[in-house]
Amino acid sequence: MKKLITAIFTLCFITSVQATEVAVLDFRAALLQSNIGQEAAKEPKQKVAAMDARLKSEQESLEADANNLKRDELTLSEEEFKKRRAELAEKQNKIRNMAANMQRQAKELEQQLIQSLTPKGEAALKALIEERKLDLVLNRQLSLYASGASDITDELVERINKDN
């Protein structure tokens, strides 16, 4: 009887264990590394570079104003010193807000870029999944360990480039 139960259990266990093809992928990186991603990213990169140049210019101006205030501190009246220090603090807040807005805009530009490229990336991914007969594709950032052979990011980049 024990042999029969063991045989049934073993048979059930063997049939339930199937080979699962698993792969990991960095979808965002694949989209941005593809030719269409590189081409589409040119304009947003230029916008971000222009915003960054403006921010650096404002920071240099703030630094020069701070140095001038420090230099003139002893020769200014107390009222004039307080006024210029308040102006300096106001300018500093303006620059902080500008930097925060620049980061927000850069993220928005990247999200728009990813959204515009996603349909092409998904189509290429579906074709790759069917070709390799994958059962499961995980986000590379969510996996604790994955061998290099299970990472299909580069294959997806090649597929996107080939399809376009």
C-alpha positions in Angstrom: 0.0 0.0 0.0 2.9 2.4 0.9 4.5 1.6 -2.5 1.2 2.4 -4.3 0.8 5.8 -2.5 4.5 6.6 -3.1 4.1 5.8 -6.8 0.9 7.9 -7.1 2.5 10.8 -5.3 5.7 10.6 -7.4 3.6 10.4 -10.6 1.6 13.5 -9.6 4.8 15.3 -8.6 6.5 14.5 -11.9 3.5 15.7 -14.0 3.2 18.9 -12.0 6.8 19.8 -12.5 7.2 21.4 -15.9 10.1 23.2 -17.3 9.4 26.9 -17.0 11.3 29.3 -19.3 12.0 32.5 -17.4 13.8 35.6 -18.6 14.5 39.0 -17.1 14.3 42.3 -18.9 15.0 46.0 -18.4 12.2 47.3 -20.7 12.9 51.0 -20.2 16.6 50.5 -20.9 15.8 48.5 -24.0 13.5 51.3 -25.3 16.1 54.0 -24.7 19.0 52.0 -26.1 17.2 51.2 -29.4 17.8 53.3 -32.5 14.3 54.7 -32.4 14.8 55.5 -28.7 18.1 57.3 -29.4 16.6 59.3 -32.2 13.5 60.2 -30.2 15.6 61.2 -27.2 17.6 63.9 -29.0 15.0 66.7 -28.7 14.3 66.0 -24.9 18.0 65.9 -24.3 18.4 69.3 -25.9 15.6 70.8 -23.8 17.1 69.4 -20.6 20.6 70.7 -21.6 19.1 74.2 -22.2 17.3 74.2 -18.9 20.5 73.0 -17.2 22.6 75.8 -18.8 20.1 78.4 -17.6 20.1 76.9 -14.1 23.9 77.0 -14.0 23.9 80.6 -15.2 21.5 81.6 -12.4 23.6 79.7 -9.9 26.8 81.6 -11.0 24.9 84.9 -10.8 23.8 84.0 -7.2 27.3 83.1 -6.2 28.6 86.4 -7.6 25.9 88.3 -5.7 26.8 86.4 -2.5 30.5 87.3 -3.0 29.7 90.9 -3.6 27.5 91.1 -0.5 30.3 89.5 1.6 32.8 91.9 0.1 30.6 95.0 0.8 29.3 93.8 4.2 31.3 96.2 6.2 30.7 99.3 4.0 26.9 98.9 3.7 24.4 100.4 6.1 22.5 97.8 8.2 19.3 98.4 6.3 21.0 98.1 2.9 22.8 94.9 4.1 19.5 93.3 5.3 17.8 94.3 2.0 20.5 92.8 -0.1 20.6 89.6 2.0 16.8 89.3 1.7 17.2 89.7 -2.1 19.9 87.0 -2.1 17.7 84.6 -0.1 14.8 85.3 -2.5 17.0 84.6 -5.5 18.2 81.4 -3.8 14.6 80.2 -3.3 13.9 81.0 -7.0 16.9 78.9 -8.1 15.8 76.0 -5.9 12.3 76.1 -7.4 13.8 76.3 -10.9 15.9 73.2 -10.2 12.9 71.3 -8.9 10.8 72.3 -11.9 13.6 71.3 -14.2 13.8 67.8 -12.6 10.0 67.5 -12.9 10.0 68.5 -16.5 12.9 66.1 -17.3 11.0 63.2 -15.8 7.9 64.2 -17.7 9.8 64.3 -21.0 11.3 60.9 -20.3 7.8 59.5 -19.4 6.4 60.9 -22.6 9.3 59.3 -24.6 8.8 55.9 -22.9 5.0 56.1 -23.6 5.5 56.9 -27.2 8.0 54.0 -27.7 6.1 51.4 -25.6 3.8 50.0 -28.3 6.8 49.2 -30.6 8.7 47.7 -27.7 5.7 45.6 -26.6 5.3 44.3 -30.1 8.9 43.3 -30.3 8.8 41.8 -26.9 5.7 39.6 -27.8 7.5 38.4 -30.9 10.6 37.5 -28.8 8.5 35.7 -26.2 6.8 33.6 -28.9 10.2 32.9 -30.6 11.9 31.8 -27.4 8.8 30.2 -26.0 9.1 32.0 -22.7 6.6 31.3 -19.9 7.6 34.3 -17.7 9.4 37.6 -18.2 10.4 39.5 -15.1 11.6 43.1 -14.6 15.3 42.9 -14.1 15.2 45.3 -11.1 12.8 43.0 -9.3 14.9 39.9 -9.5 17.5 39.1 -6.9 19.6 37.0 -9.2 19.5 36.2 -12.9 22.2 34.7 -15.0 23.4 36.6 -18.1 21.7 34.0 -20.3 18.3 34.8 -18.9 18.6 38.6 -19.5 16.9 39.4 -22.8 17.3 43.2 -22.8 20.0 43.2 -25.6 17.9 40.8 -27.7 14.9 43.1 -27.3 17.0 46.1 -28.4 18.1 44.1 -31.5 14.5 43.1 -32.3 13.3 46.7 -32.0 16.1 47.9 -34.2 15.3 45.1 -36.8 11.6 45.8 -36.8 12.1 49.5 -37.6 
